[in-house]
Amino acid sequence: MSAAVVDPVRAVTHMLAHPFMVRAFVAGGLIASASGFVGYFLVLRSQVFTADALSHVSLTGALAALAAGIDLRVGLFAACIAVAALIGLLGPRGRADDVVIGNVFAWTLGLGVLFLSIYTTSGSGGDGTAGVNILFGSIFGLSSSQARVAALVAVATGVVLIAIARPLLFASLDPAVARARGMPVRGLGVVFLCLVGVTAGEATQAVGALLLLGLLAAPAGAAQRLTDRPWVGLWLSSGIALASMWVGLSIAYAAPRIPPSFAILALAAASHLIAVAATARGRFRPRRAPAAPSFRPPPAGHG
């Protein structure tokens, strides 16, 4: 029995003896937690398509930076944040509009092809490794400085999201009443989309531009299937994303032929499927959310 207890501990100790695994667990865990927070509101506000658009934007921004010979993270974050803000400003009441997103798709994909051509025909783009890392992530390849920046950005994103969570929830559930109460519904929408842009840039480093949508949407979708209580769902979404990241990294380490991005997204998708199956069969009945007025701030000037 002692061997059965010692072996897992020894395996974890051996895994965490590698600096690249420690960096992956710390940075990846914080990125996943922030993705869970942001993803919850993406699903609540029916803006998941926005994350899909920003996955293409992240690819284009990173390729633009590589073509210009600068750090790809500069182009990655600049493009995601700028386009997210533009989507919010052009959409009604700070929300993403499908027509706007469709135009963003066409525009960014066209630019992506251009920048890819420039990068691959230049002297620095011969091996194409950077392009593959953008598409599928390279969380095991994060340097100490990259992991530190990713962790700090993820923490800042989570703090800002939690700080605006209450008014954002009110504006998401009942925008008309929130606007009548004097809340900056449009401004909240634009700020939230900027946070989505930052998170998209972060998630691209962990799971790649092609797969970041799963890290944002699947844990949040599972959480909303399991509970109708917004605050519980918000933290549950973050917890599912964190668990998917850490278990996925462990699987990829134990089975080197399995890419970490695949393992992480497979677990995230599995969590959503399990939640759907559990709620569809009636084995788990989430509690109904309280009425919307319980989330409304008290009216100003009344007392």
VOGU-3710 file (C-alpha; in Angstrom, 3 decimals, decimal comma):
1> msaavvdpvr> 0,000/0,000/0,000  2,858/2,368/0,766  4,169/1,994/-2,772  0,765/2,963/-4,138  0,907/6,135/-2,064  4,551/6,970/-2,700  4,589/6,459/-6,459  2,199/9,304/-7,353  4,029/11,651/-4,997  7,345/10,642/-6,506
11> avthmlahpf> 5,967/11,112/-10,018  4,687/14,611/-9,230  7,966/15,522/-7,529  9,922/14,309/-10,529  7,662/16,229/-12,909  7,985/19,481/-10,983  11,764/19,094/-10,786  11,869/20,350/-14,366  11,827/24,176/-14,578  9,832/24,145/-17,819
21> mvrafvaggl> 7,057/22,181/-16,101  6,943/24,601/-13,170  6,676/27,516/-15,605  3,944/25,706/-17,534  1,951/24,948/-14,384  2,200/28,470/-12,950  1,669/30,469/-16,141  -0,752/27,956/-17,635  -2,795/27,753/-14,451  -3,192/31,519/-14,217
31> iasasgfvgy> -4,017/31,798/-17,929  -6,644/29,078/-17,573  -8,183/30,729/-14,499  -8,471/34,070/-16,295  -9,915/32,299/-19,338  -12,551/30,681/-17,139  -13,586/34,036/-15,669  -13,776/35,788/-19,034  -15,341/32,789/-20,746  -18,219/32,724/-18,265
41> flvlrsqvft> -19,347/36,183/-19,340  -18,699/35,367/-22,999  -21,207/32,525/-22,779  -23,616/34,528/-20,601  -23,623/37,418/-23,098  -23,800/35,079/-26,139  -20,524/36,470/-27,508  -18,608/33,238/-28,045  -18,301/34,060/-31,757  -16,168/37,028/-30,702
51> adalshvslt> -13,547/34,704/-29,233  -13,505/32,755/-32,493  -12,839/35,988/-34,389  -10,080/36,995/-31,990  -8,355/33,653/-32,507  -7,837/34,689/-36,125  -6,785/38,166/-35,010  -4,164/36,711/-32,668  -2,645/34,754/-35,537  -2,547/37,826/-37,768
61> galaalaagi> -1,091/40,046/-35,048  1,643/37,569/-34,169  2,558/37,080/-37,837  2,671/40,844/-38,325  5,112/41,149/-35,416  7,283/38,345/-36,778  7,265/39,920/-40,236  8,378/43,206/-38,655  11,115/41,442/-36,711  9,792/42,263/-33,227
71> dlrvglfaac> 8,565/40,165/-30,294  5,446/38,316/-31,443  3,711/39,080/-28,127  3,658/42,770/-29,060  1,663/42,084/-32,201  -0,382/39,402/-30,454  -1,711/41,626/-27,676  -1,871/44,842/-29,686  -3,959/43,262/-32,433  -6,309/41,396/-30,080
81> iavaaligll> -6,979/44,388/-27,835  -7,356/46,868/-30,710  -9,733/44,673/-32,701  -11,735/43,718/-29,598  -12,218/47,402/-28,771  -13,162/48,113/-32,383  -15,757/45,327/-32,356  -17,248/46,753/-29,178  -17,337/50,322/-30,492  -18,910/49,340/-33,811
91> gprgraddvv> -21,441/46,949/-32,304  -24,699/48,055/-30,677  -24,452/48,967/-26,960  -20,883/47,740/-26,730  -21,795/44,212/-27,842  -20,243/42,342/-30,720  -22,335/42,313/-33,876  -22,248/39,309/-36,237  -21,875/41,552/-39,296  -18,951/43,380/-37,706
101> ignvfawtlg> -17,330/40,101/-36,691  -17,803/38,721/-40,219  -15,980/41,712/-41,657  -13,239/41,301/-39,052  -12,855/37,670/-40,127  -12,349/38,585/-43,776  -10,068/41,499/-43,023  -7,806/39,731/-40,531  -7,518/36,517/-42,546  -6,486/38,510/-45,599
111> lgvlflsiyt> -3,861/40,368/-43,595  -2,744/37,089/-42,044  -2,037/35,615/-45,467  -0,056/38,744/-46,363  2,047/38,711/-43,203  2,611/34,955/-43,467  3,932/35,420/-46,983  6,246/38,230/-45,855  7,502/36,230/-42,898  8,114/32,955/-44,728
121> tsgsggdgta> 9,928/34,655/-47,608  12,198/36,598/-45,261  15,455/35,227/-43,915  14,105/34,801/-40,382  11,110/32,659/-41,252  12,798/29,698/-42,837  11,956/26,937/-40,348  8,330/27,943/-39,718  8,566/26,907/-36,038  7,201/30,199/-34,782
131> gvnilfgsif> 4,155/29,929/-37,033  3,391/26,423/-35,754  3,763/27,603/-32,147  1,259/30,390/-32,772  -1,265/27,969/-34,221  -0,944/25,196/-31,626  0,705/26,843/-28,614  4,049/26,218/-26,978  3,429/26,233/-23,255  6,334/23,869/-22,570
141> glsssqarva> 8,627/26,276/-24,406  7,922/29,372/-22,314  11,052/31,069/-21,029  11,230/32,461/-17,496  10,544/36,004/-18,688  7,683/34,899/-20,939  6,095/32,879/-18,133  6,464/35,801/-15,723  4,800/38,249/-18,112  2,036/35,768/-18,936
151> alvavatgvv> 1,357/35,177/-15,242  1,242/38,895/-14,407  -1,066/39,680/-17,328  -3,375/36,798/-16,384  -3,571/37,973/-12,756  -4,292/41,546/-13,853  -7,009/40,337/-16,224  -8,665/38,275/-13,510  -8,540/41,147/-11,002  -10,102/43,618/-13,432
161> liaiarpllf> -12,805/41,142/-14,458  -13,733/40,416/-10,849  -13,749/44,152/-10,079  -16,338/44,849/-12,797  -18,179/41,527/-12,453  -21,175/42,877/-10,524  -22,063/45,787/-12,841  -21,171/43,669/-15,875  -23,513/40,937/-14,666  -26,309/43,470/-14,186
171> asldpavara> -25,692/44,953/-17,656  -25,642/41,459/-19,168  -28,860/40,266/-17,539  -30,941/43,416/-17,959  -29,210/46,046/-20,112  -32,298/48,235/-20,508  -32,819/48,645/-16,764  -29,080/49,025/-16,193  -29,004/51,848/-18,748  -32,004/53,480/-17,085
181> rgmpvrglgv> -30,151/53,337/-13,761  -27,312/55,319/-15,330  -24,829/52,471/-15,701  -22,306/52,810/-18,572  -23,549/49,708/-20,391  -21,675/50,478/-23,604  -18,457/51,288/-21,754  -18,678/48,081/-19,750  -19,165/46,140/-22,966  -16,088/47,679/-24,570
191> vflclvgvta> -13,945/47,115/-21,455  -15,089/43,511/-21,303  -14,223/42,916/-24,959  -10,768/44,397/-24,329  -10,352/41,851/-21,527  -11,412/39,163/-24,001  -8,696/40,438/-26,344  -6,055/40,227/-23,623  -7,213/36,740/-22,680  -7,120/35,630/-26,310
201> geatqavgal> -3,527/36,787/-26,540  -2,709/34,939/-23,329  -4,460/31,727/-24,343  -2,698/31,718/-27,715  0,608/31,195/-25,915  -0,822/28,247/-23,985  -3,020/26,335/-26,449  -2,561/28,167/-29,756  -4,749/30,386/-31,908  -6,666/27,458/-33,377
211> lllgllaapa> -7,716/26,043/-29,996  -8,105/29,047/-27,688  -11,870/29,125/-28,260  -12,206/25,794/-26,451  -10,419/27,069/-23,344  -12,729/30,087/-23,219  -16,033/28,411/-24,066  -16,004/24,791/-22,857  -15,417/25,319/-19,088  -17,865/28,223/-19,055
221> gaaqrltdrp> -20,475/26,188/-20,901  -20,065/23,356/-18,414  -20,382/25,734/-15,456  -23,562/27,275/-16,797  -25,056/23,835/-17,312  -24,263/22,842/-13,722  -25,504/25,940/-11,902  -27,749/28,922/-12,489  -26,093/30,889/-9,683  -23,844/33,441/-11,423
231> wvglwlssgi> -21,183/33,795/-8,758  -20,904/30,054/-8,248  -20,806/29,564/-12,021  -18,078/32,186/-12,422  -15,732/30,444/-10,005  -16,724/26,993/-11,224  -15,838/27,975/-14,784  -12,408/29,148/-13,638  -11,918/25,961/-11,614  -12,806/23,685/-14,528
241> alasmwvgls> -10,425/25,581/-16,812  -7,654/25,355/-14,202  -8,202/21,627/-13,699  -8,202/21,039/-17,470  -4,911/22,888/-17,764  -3,106/21,136/-14,914  -4,355/17,631/-15,675  -3,709/18,162/-19,385  -0,134/19,240/-18,699  0,380/16,177/-16,512
251> iayaapripp> -0,949/13,860/-19,233  1,272/15,486/-21,852  4,298/15,065/-19,586  3,496/11,407/-18,854  2,770/10,657/-22,524  5,162/12,827/-24,570  3,478/11,934/-27,859  0,308/13,724/-26,751  0,534/17,485/-27,435  -0,314/19,549/-24,347
261> sfailalaaa> -2,818/21,658/-26,297  -4,766/18,543/-27,297  -4,789/17,143/-23,763  -5,946/20,442/-22,259  -8,723/21,032/-24,784  -9,847/17,398/-24,726  -10,386/17,627/-20,968  -12,156/20,979/-21,260  -14,473/19,608/-23,944  -15,053/16,458/-21,894
271> shliavaata> -16,128/18,561/-18,928  -18,781/20,215/-21,050  -20,011/16,893/-22,416  -20,237/15,461/-18,894  -22,174/18,514/-17,732  -24,573/18,218/-20,672  -25,122/14,503/-20,028  -25,629/15,004/-16,289  -28,179/17,788/-16,691  -29,959/16,224/-19,678
281> rgrfrprrap> -30,712/13,030/-17,724  -31,927/14,929/-14,707  -29,220/13,595/-12,391  -28,178/17,099/-11,534  -30,676/19,921/-11,337  -29,057/23,344/-10,973  -30,699/25,790/-8,675  -32,509/28,619/-10,333  -30,816/31,976/-10,222  -32,341/34,672/-8,059
291> aapsfrpppa> -34,375/37,324/-9,790  -32,420/39,942/-11,686  -33,159/42,763/-9,182  -30,924/41,041/-6,606  -27,938/41,852/-8,807  -28,838/45,509/-9,285  -26,941/48,173/-7,388  -29,085/50,492/-5,273  -30,333/53,536/-7,200  -28,212/56,615/-6,753
301> ghg> -29,704/59,440/-4,771  -32,292/57,302/-2,990  -32,196/56,731/0,659
//
